[in-house]
Amino acid sequence: MKGNLRKTVVLSIAAFFIVLSTLSFASAEEYDAMKGVNSVNAIFDMRDGNLQTAVIHLNLIHDTYKELVAMKKNPVFVVVFMASAVKLISSDHSGFSAEDQKSLKEIASIISRMSKAGIRVEVCLFAVKVFGVEPASIFPEIERVGNGWISEIGYQARGYSLVPVY
């Protein structure tokens, strides 16, 4: 019973965000924070290891990127997978249910589209080792970095805004 309630809540939240993502975004003039901004550099610290919410977060990152492109804000985005989220970017789906496999395929598709759009995607190899993911199974479009924190520190030192995705 408890598991079904949790699943219902997660699916309800997912449905809400899907509906929200279909609504048109506000125009550039409606974002006071974007006035005078000519470029946007952001690094997303992707640690969300929950399949359903990870799909929502990745779609939102991609949609945000596309909206900023439409606003002519010259976005440069980097997504760094760390912690348990590294399990979601592996071609090895053993241990996942048939239902989970659909979400994993969707994550692979989103990452492929993000990469083609110009969003850089990285994975922390330290986390890959800790969570027992085979490095060779990581999607090919994902850049491997030894330590995701060092990558994040470097991007922040270069002026990138840090966006936590937990």
TISEKE-642790 format. One line per 3 residues: number of its first residue (from 1); their letters; for each residue x, y, z of N, C-alpha, C, O. Coordinates in nm, 3 decimals. Atoms other than C-alpha are relative to their C-alpha. Layout:
REM residues N
NUM = a = X Y Z X Y Z X Y Z X Y Z; ...
//
This chain:
REM residues 166
1 = mkg = 0.083 -0.119 0.000 0.000 0.000 0.000 0.088 0.125 0.000 0.065 0.218 -0.077; -0.088 -0.115 -0.013 0.276 0.240 0.102 0.075 0.026 -0.131 0.091 0.141 -0.172; -0.072 -0.012 0.127 0.469 0.170 -0.222 -0.088 0.058 -0.109 -0.043 0.139 -0.191
4 = nlr = 0.093 -0.052 0.100 0.160 0.237 -0.433 -0.028 0.148 0.021 -0.040 0.224 -0.076; 0.024 -0.141 -0.029 0.098 0.569 -0.258 0.118 0.084 -0.047 0.100 0.189 -0.109; -0.121 -0.072 0.043 0.459 0.678 -0.319 0.004 0.010 -0.152 0.035 0.115 -0.207
7 = ktv = -0.001 0.003 0.146 0.434 0.574 -0.684 -0.105 0.097 -0.055 -0.079 0.167 -0.153; 0.105 -0.091 0.043 0.106 0.766 -0.721 0.043 0.145 0.016 0.018 0.227 -0.072; -0.046 -0.138 -0.024 0.260 1.080 -0.568 0.106 0.038 -0.103 0.099 0.146 -0.160
10 = vls = -0.106 -0.028 0.097 0.569 1.058 -0.791 -0.059 0.019 -0.140 -0.022 0.113 -0.211; 0.062 -0.012 0.133 0.356 1.002 -1.102 -0.084 0.127 -0.011 -0.089 0.189 -0.118; 0.077 -0.125 0.001 0.129 1.294 -1.006 0.092 0.120 -0.018 0.060 0.212 -0.094
13 = iaa = -0.098 -0.108 0.014 0.430 1.522 -0.969 0.054 0.001 -0.142 0.068 0.108 -0.203; -0.051 0.010 0.137 0.567 1.397 -1.300 -0.102 0.054 -0.099 -0.066 0.129 -0.190; 0.106 -0.048 0.089 0.233 1.463 -1.471 -0.011 0.152 0.007 -0.029 0.218 -0.096
16 = ffi = 0.006 -0.144 -0.018 0.227 1.815 -1.326 0.111 0.069 -0.080 0.086 0.167 -0.150; -0.112 -0.061 0.070 0.572 1.893 -1.465 -0.009 -0.019 -0.150 0.035 0.067 -0.226; 0.019 0.021 0.143 0.488 1.741 -1.802 -0.098 0.102 -0.055 -0.075 0.162 -0.160
19 = vls = 0.098 -0.100 0.041 0.181 1.962 -1.828 0.064 0.139 0.002 0.045 0.218 -0.090; -0.066 -0.130 -0.012 0.385 2.260 -1.709 0.097 0.022 -0.115 0.106 0.133 -0.167; -0.098 -0.016 0.107 0.652 2.193 -1.972 -0.066 0.022 -0.136 -0.001 0.072 -0.228
22 = tls = 0.068 -0.022 0.127 0.389 2.202 -2.249 -0.051 0.144 -0.013 -0.086 0.189 -0.122; 0.043 -0.139 0.005 0.291 2.556 -2.156 0.110 0.084 -0.062 0.228 0.053 -0.045; -0.104 -0.083 0.060 0.469 2.829 -2.347 0.073 0.078 0.108 0.014 0.119 0.208
25 = fas = -0.081 -0.075 -0.094 0.752 3.000 -2.167 -0.029 0.148 -0.015 -0.078 0.193 -0.118; 0.015 -0.145 0.006 0.740 3.368 -2.084 0.100 0.058 -0.098 0.205 -0.002 -0.124; -0.094 -0.065 0.092 0.902 3.605 -2.328 0.114 0.061 0.079 0.107 0.076 0.201
28 = aee = -0.119 -0.057 -0.064 1.241 3.759 -2.256 -0.035 0.125 0.080 0.025 0.151 0.184; 0.037 -0.123 -0.069 1.072 4.083 -2.154 -0.063 -0.027 0.136 -0.064 0.061 0.222; 0.067 0.033 -0.124 0.889 3.902 -1.874 0.096 -0.044 0.110 0.053 -0.064 0.224
31 = yda = -0.101 0.040 -0.097 1.212 3.802 -1.699 0.085 0.120 0.036 0.180 0.152 -0.036; -0.082 -0.114 -0.042 1.346 4.104 -1.513 0.145 -0.043 0.021 0.237 0.034 -0.008; -0.135 0.048 -0.028 1.646 3.893 -1.413 0.085 -0.012 -0.127 0.208 -0.012 -0.118
34 = mkg = -0.075 0.018 0.124 1.744 3.852 -1.780 0.029 0.131 -0.073 0.098 0.132 -0.175; -0.025 -0.130 0.065 1.745 4.223 -1.866 0.149 0.033 0.008 0.210 0.030 0.115; -0.141 -0.034 0.006 2.093 4.322 -1.979 0.094 -0.119 -0.002 0.216 -0.102 -0.010
37 = vns = -0.083 0.120 0.003 2.216 3.963 -1.978 0.016 -0.044 -0.145 -0.082 -0.066 -0.216; -0.028 0.039 0.138 2.385 3.869 -2.305 0.040 -0.146 -0.014 0.028 -0.204 -0.122; -0.039 0.140 0.005 2.513 3.523 -2.216 -0.023 -0.064 0.136 -0.019 0.002 0.240
40 = vna = 0.029 0.075 -0.120 2.438 3.254 -1.963 0.086 -0.126 0.000 0.080 -0.206 -0.093; -0.079 0.121 -0.018 2.683 2.990 -1.840 -0.046 -0.067 0.128 -0.047 -0.005 0.234; 0.050 0.070 -0.118 2.548 2.726 -1.604 0.052 -0.143 0.003 0.066 -0.209 -0.099
43 = ifd = -0.038 0.140 -0.022 2.665 2.398 -1.457 -0.105 -0.061 0.092 -0.136 -0.008 0.198; 0.104 0.070 -0.074 2.401 2.154 -1.335 0.063 -0.120 0.070 0.116 -0.210 0.006; -0.053 0.107 -0.085 2.512 1.928 -1.048 -0.109 -0.106 0.011 -0.194 -0.099 0.100
46 = mrd = 0.106 0.100 0.012 2.300 1.624 -1.140 0.026 -0.117 0.092 0.106 -0.205 0.061; -0.012 0.111 -0.095 2.270 1.395 -0.838 -0.132 -0.072 0.021 -0.142 -0.161 0.105; 0.132 0.060 -0.014 1.904 1.301 -0.877 0.004 -0.141 -0.057 0.007 -0.159 -0.179
49 = gnl = -0.005 0.139 0.043 1.912 0.921 -0.890 -0.136 -0.066 -0.012 -0.144 -0.186 -0.040; 0.135 0.053 0.014 1.533 0.878 -0.896 -0.040 0.009 -0.147 -0.036 0.117 -0.206; 0.029 0.005 0.143 1.425 0.771 -1.244 -0.105 0.102 -0.044 -0.083 0.176 -0.140
52 = qta = 0.109 -0.087 0.044 1.098 0.964 -1.263 0.038 0.147 0.010 0.014 0.224 -0.083; -0.034 -0.142 -0.015 1.228 1.293 -1.126 0.122 0.037 -0.084 0.135 0.152 -0.125; -0.116 -0.027 0.086 1.555 1.262 -1.320 -0.047 0.032 -0.142 0.007 0.122 -0.206
55 = vih = 0.056 -0.027 0.133 1.354 1.249 -1.644 -0.055 0.143 -0.003 -0.031 0.218 -0.097; 0.057 -0.135 -0.008 1.168 1.564 -1.535 0.112 0.104 0.002 0.107 0.201 -0.073; -0.109 -0.096 -0.011 1.489 1.743 -1.436 0.077 0.015 -0.131 0.108 0.126 -0.173
58 = lnl = -0.076 -0.007 0.125 1.673 1.654 -1.758 -0.081 0.070 -0.109 -0.026 0.150 -0.185; 0.084 -0.072 0.097 1.379 1.767 -1.972 -0.003 0.149 0.031 0.001 0.232 -0.060; 0.004 -0.141 -0.038 1.364 2.091 -1.775 0.132 0.070 -0.034 0.130 0.184 -0.081
61 = ihd = -0.129 -0.059 0.037 1.738 2.154 -1.824 0.003 0.025 -0.150 0.043 0.133 -0.194; -0.001 -0.016 0.146 1.700 2.096 -2.198 -0.096 0.110 -0.044 -0.062 0.191 -0.131; 0.098 -0.104 0.034 1.387 2.313 -2.219 0.052 0.138 0.037 0.032 0.234 -0.037
64 = tyk = -0.057 -0.128 -0.043 1.562 2.590 -2.024 0.105 0.047 -0.100 0.110 0.164 -0.136; -0.102 -0.031 0.099 1.853 2.576 -2.267 -0.065 0.053 -0.129 -0.024 0.156 -0.183; 0.068 -0.041 0.123 1.619 2.598 -2.568 -0.066 0.137 0.016 -0.064 0.219 -0.077
67 = elv = 0.063 -0.130 -0.024 1.431 2.890 -2.412 0.103 0.111 -0.001 0.079 0.218 -0.057; -0.106 -0.101 -0.002 1.754 3.079 -2.349 0.057 0.023 -0.140 0.095 0.136 -0.173; -0.042 -0.016 0.139 1.860 3.014 -2.710 -0.102 0.089 -0.072 -0.064 0.182 -0.144
70 = amk = 0.106 -0.080 0.063 1.524 3.156 -2.825 0.006 0.146 0.046 -0.028 0.236 -0.030; -0.012 -0.136 -0.054 1.585 3.459 -2.602 0.131 0.067 -0.043 0.157 0.182 -0.007; -0.129 -0.050 0.048 1.927 3.502 -2.770 0.095 0.035 0.115 0.162 0.138 0.113
73 = knp = -0.085 -0.020 -0.118 2.110 3.469 -2.436 0.128 -0.083 -0.006 0.203 -0.089 0.091; -0.124 0.075 0.022 2.388 3.247 -2.579 0.035 -0.093 0.117 0.141 -0.080 0.178; -0.027 0.088 -0.115 2.361 2.972 -2.315 0.113 -0.099 -0.027 0.128 -0.151 -0.138
76 = vfv = -0.099 0.107 -0.001 2.650 2.741 -2.237 -0.032 -0.082 0.125 -0.016 -0.034 0.237; 0.041 0.086 -0.110 2.533 2.450 -2.022 0.091 -0.121 0.010 0.136 -0.176 -0.091; -0.072 0.123 -0.030 2.723 2.166 -1.859 -0.083 -0.075 0.105 -0.127 -0.015 0.203
79 = vvf = 0.068 0.085 -0.098 2.553 1.878 -1.677 0.102 -0.102 0.048 0.157 -0.177 -0.032; -0.096 0.096 -0.056 2.775 1.676 -1.441 -0.078 -0.101 0.084 -0.141 -0.066 0.184; 0.065 0.108 -0.075 2.637 1.341 -1.324 0.093 -0.046 0.110 0.209 -0.080 0.087
82 = mas = -0.075 0.046 -0.117 2.751 1.247 -0.975 -0.091 -0.084 0.088 -0.211 -0.096 0.061; 0.075 0.080 -0.098 2.642 1.027 -0.685 -0.080 -0.109 -0.071 -0.036 -0.161 -0.175; 0.076 0.112 0.054 2.370 0.770 -0.756 -0.056 0.025 -0.140 -0.099 -0.069 -0.207
85 = avk = 0.050 -0.032 0.134 2.265 0.952 -1.075 0.083 -0.068 -0.109 0.036 -0.084 -0.221; -0.084 0.065 0.101 2.556 0.779 -1.253 -0.059 -0.134 -0.045 -0.028 -0.182 -0.154; 0.063 0.127 0.037 2.349 0.458 -1.253 -0.099 0.018 -0.116 -0.131 -0.078 -0.186
88 = lis = 0.104 -0.027 0.099 2.099 0.625 -1.488 0.055 0.024 -0.140 -0.021 0.034 -0.236; -0.059 -0.032 0.130 2.346 0.690 -1.771 0.087 -0.114 -0.051 0.184 -0.092 -0.125; -0.072 0.120 0.040 2.469 0.337 -1.822 -0.088 -0.082 -0.095 -0.210 -0.085 -0.081
91 = sdh = 0.075 0.088 0.090 2.369 0.102 -2.103 -0.034 -0.133 0.068 -0.112 -0.212 0.013; 0.029 0.122 -0.076 2.363 -0.177 -1.843 -0.125 0.023 0.085 -0.121 0.096 0.184; 0.127 -0.020 -0.070 2.002 -0.196 -1.727 -0.035 -0.118 0.090 -0.149 -0.130 0.136
94 = sgf = 0.029 0.113 -0.087 2.035 -0.515 -1.524 -0.035 0.051 0.139 0.024 0.148 0.188; 0.044 -0.042 -0.132 1.861 -0.488 -1.190 -0.114 0.100 -0.003 -0.169 0.135 0.102; 0.112 -0.094 0.013 1.599 -0.247 -1.324 -0.122 -0.074 -0.053 -0.109 -0.166 -0.134
97 = sae = 0.125 0.063 0.045 1.235 -0.344 -1.377 -0.028 0.040 -0.145 0.033 0.132 -0.199; 0.040 -0.032 0.138 1.072 -0.343 -1.721 -0.054 0.143 -0.008 -0.030 0.214 -0.105; 0.054 -0.136 -0.003 0.891 -0.023 -1.624 0.113 0.102 0.010 0.111 0.205 -0.057
100 = dqk = -0.115 -0.089 -0.015 1.219 0.139 -1.514 0.079 0.011 -0.130 0.136 0.116 -0.159; -0.076 0.002 0.126 1.378 0.040 -1.846 -0.053 0.107 -0.096 0.024 0.166 -0.172; 0.058 -0.105 0.086 1.136 0.276 -2.025 0.056 0.137 0.038 0.092 0.216 -0.049
103 = slk = -0.054 -0.128 -0.046 1.254 0.568 -1.812 0.148 0.011 -0.033 0.196 0.119 -0.069; -0.142 0.000 0.034 1.618 0.469 -1.868 0.022 0.030 -0.149 0.114 0.103 -0.185; -0.009 -0.028 0.144 1.563 0.471 -2.245 -0.033 0.146 -0.028 0.027 0.209 -0.115
106 = eia = 0.036 -0.142 0.016 1.398 0.813 -2.214 0.117 0.089 0.042 0.145 0.189 -0.024; -0.117 -0.077 -0.044 1.699 0.943 -2.019 0.108 -0.003 -0.108 0.168 0.101 -0.137; -0.100 0.011 0.108 1.932 0.813 -2.293 -0.037 0.090 -0.117 0.049 0.156 -0.175
109 = sii = 0.047 -0.084 0.110 1.719 0.990 -2.554 0.017 0.149 0.031 0.061 0.226 -0.054; -0.013 -0.141 -0.040 1.715 1.318 -2.362 0.147 0.041 -0.005 0.179 0.148 -0.057; -0.142 -0.033 -0.001 2.092 1.309 -2.314 0.053 0.012 -0.142 0.133 0.101 -0.171
112 = srm = -0.041 -0.008 0.140 2.142 1.242 -2.684 -0.045 0.132 -0.062 0.033 0.198 -0.132; 0.051 -0.127 0.054 1.921 1.540 -2.775 0.073 0.119 0.060 0.104 0.216 -0.010; -0.072 -0.109 -0.066 2.094 1.761 -2.519 0.140 0.015 -0.062 0.184 0.126 -0.091
115 = ska = -0.134 -0.001 0.056 2.435 1.666 -2.656 -0.002 0.059 -0.142 0.083 0.141 -0.176; 0.012 -0.052 0.137 2.325 1.735 -3.015 -0.031 0.149 -0.001 0.008 0.220 -0.094; 0.033 -0.143 -0.009 2.192 2.075 -2.903 0.120 0.084 0.044 0.118 0.206 0.032
118 = gir = -0.119 -0.072 -0.044 2.536 2.165 -2.765 0.021 0.005 0.149 0.111 0.074 0.197; -0.017 0.006 -0.145 2.492 2.092 -2.396 0.107 -0.106 0.030 0.097 -0.220 -0.015; -0.108 0.092 -0.038 2.807 1.934 -2.253 -0.049 -0.085 0.118 -0.107 -0.032 0.213
121 = vev = 0.040 0.090 -0.107 2.743 1.628 -2.035 0.125 -0.074 0.046 0.200 -0.128 -0.035; -0.116 0.065 -0.060 3.005 1.488 -1.797 -0.046 -0.099 0.106 -0.158 -0.090 0.158; 0.026 0.094 -0.108 3.021 1.200 -1.551 0.124 -0.007 0.088 0.237 -0.008 0.040
124 = clf = -0.106 0.012 -0.099 3.227 1.177 -1.234 0.041 -0.147 0.010 -0.038 -0.231 0.053; -0.046 0.138 -0.005 3.438 0.861 -1.259 0.018 -0.051 0.142 0.011 -0.172 0.166; -0.006 0.041 -0.141 3.484 0.858 -0.881 -0.134 -0.060 0.040 -0.139 -0.167 0.101
127 = avk = 0.135 0.051 -0.031 3.105 0.815 -0.845 -0.028 -0.129 -0.076 -0.091 -0.220 -0.023; 0.019 0.121 0.080 3.103 0.558 -1.125 0.060 -0.120 0.074 -0.001 -0.226 0.082; -0.068 0.108 -0.073 3.351 0.349 -0.924 -0.075 -0.034 0.129 -0.100 -0.150 0.159
130 = vfg = 0.067 0.021 -0.129 3.174 0.398 -0.589 -0.134 -0.073 -0.019 -0.170 -0.157 0.063; 0.132 0.059 0.020 2.834 0.299 -0.734 0.004 -0.126 -0.089 -0.100 -0.178 -0.128; -0.015 0.127 0.069 2.974 -0.001 -0.922 -0.048 -0.002 -0.144 -0.093 -0.105 -0.194
133 = vep = 0.040 -0.007 0.140 2.895 0.118 -1.273 0.124 -0.025 -0.087 0.231 0.032 -0.061; -0.111 0.029 0.091 3.116 -0.018 -1.551 0.023 0.124 -0.089 -0.067 0.163 -0.163; -0.027 -0.121 0.079 3.285 0.288 -1.712 -0.030 -0.015 -0.149 -0.077 0.079 -0.213
136 = asi = 0.025 0.022 0.143 3.256 0.133 -2.060 -0.148 0.004 -0.034 -0.184 0.020 -0.151; 0.144 0.001 0.026 2.876 0.121 -2.019 -0.062 0.140 -0.001 -0.179 0.156 -0.033; 0.050 -0.138 0.000 2.843 0.500 -1.984 -0.024 0.044 -0.144 0.056 0.014 -0.233
139 = fpe = 0.035 -0.044 0.135 2.674 0.658 -2.286 0.118 0.072 -0.066 0.187 0.150 -0.001; -0.120 -0.053 0.067 2.936 0.758 -2.547 0.007 0.153 -0.010 0.116 0.208 -0.017; -0.004 -0.146 0.013 2.834 1.125 -2.571 0.035 0.071 0.131 0.043 0.194 0.135
142 = ier = -0.029 -0.057 -0.131 2.919 1.176 -2.203 0.151 0.001 0.022 0.217 -0.102 0.011; -0.143 -0.018 -0.029 3.265 1.313 -2.120 0.030 -0.053 0.139 -0.043 -0.024 0.234; -0.039 0.057 -0.129 3.440 1.128 -1.841 0.100 0.094 0.068 0.198 0.136 0.007
145 = vgn = -0.093 -0.080 -0.080 3.607 1.334 -1.565 0.030 -0.078 0.127 -0.058 -0.145 0.181; -0.041 0.077 -0.117 3.800 1.189 -1.274 -0.079 0.035 0.125 -0.118 -0.053 0.202; 0.066 -0.048 -0.121 3.633 1.401 -1.007 -0.095 0.113 -0.039 -0.051 0.220 -0.080
148 = gwi = 0.101 -0.099 0.039 3.308 1.588 -1.073 0.010 0.130 0.078 -0.023 0.236 0.025; -0.014 -0.123 -0.079 3.377 1.834 -0.791 0.107 0.091 -0.060 0.089 0.212 -0.065; -0.105 -0.081 0.062 3.700 1.947 -0.957 -0.054 0.067 -0.125 -0.026 0.184 -0.151
151 = sei = 0.062 -0.057 0.119 3.507 1.998 -1.279 -0.092 0.117 0.038 -0.086 0.223 -0.023; 0.091 -0.107 -0.043 3.240 2.200 -1.097 0.076 0.122 0.051 0.039 0.235 0.022; -0.081 -0.111 -0.052 3.502 2.409 -0.917 0.058 0.079 -0.116 0.057 0.202 -0.114
154 = gyq = -0.059 -0.068 0.116 3.670 2.486 -1.249 -0.101 0.084 -0.075 -0.073 0.198 -0.112; 0.104 -0.077 0.070 3.347 2.591 -1.418 -0.043 0.121 0.081 -0.062 0.229 0.026; 0.039 -0.113 -0.083 3.249 2.809 -1.123 0.109 0.108 0.001 0.078 0.227 0.001
157 = arg = -0.110 -0.096 0.004 3.595 2.972 -1.125 -0.002 0.079 -0.131 0.050 0.190 -0.138; 0.012 -0.067 0.130 3.521 3.058 -1.490 -0.132 0.075 -0.015 -0.166 0.120 -0.124; 0.121 -0.082 0.002 3.193 3.228 -1.396 -0.131 -0.074 -0.025 -0.234 -0.010 -0.043
160 = ysl = 0.124 0.076 0.019 2.940 2.947 -1.443 -0.083 0.002 0.126 -0.030 -0.007 0.237; 0.091 0.007 -0.113 2.635 2.953 -1.219 -0.025 -0.147 0.032 -0.047 -0.228 -0.057; 0.023 0.137 -0.044 2.591 2.635 -1.015 -0.149 -0.020 0.027 -0.211 0.056 0.102
163 = vpv = 0.141 0.034 -0.021 2.245 2.477 -1.029 -0.004 -0.142 0.055 0.024 -0.237 -0.018; 0.008 0.136 -0.057 2.200 2.182 -0.788 -0.126 -0.072 -0.047 -0.235 -0.014 -0.051; 0.114 0.083 0.042 1.976 1.900 -0.912 0.005 -0.126 0.085 0.063 -0.227 0.046
166 = y = -0.005 0.111 -0.096 1.923 1.671 -0.612 -0.135 -0.064 0.015 -0.150 -0.159 0.091
//
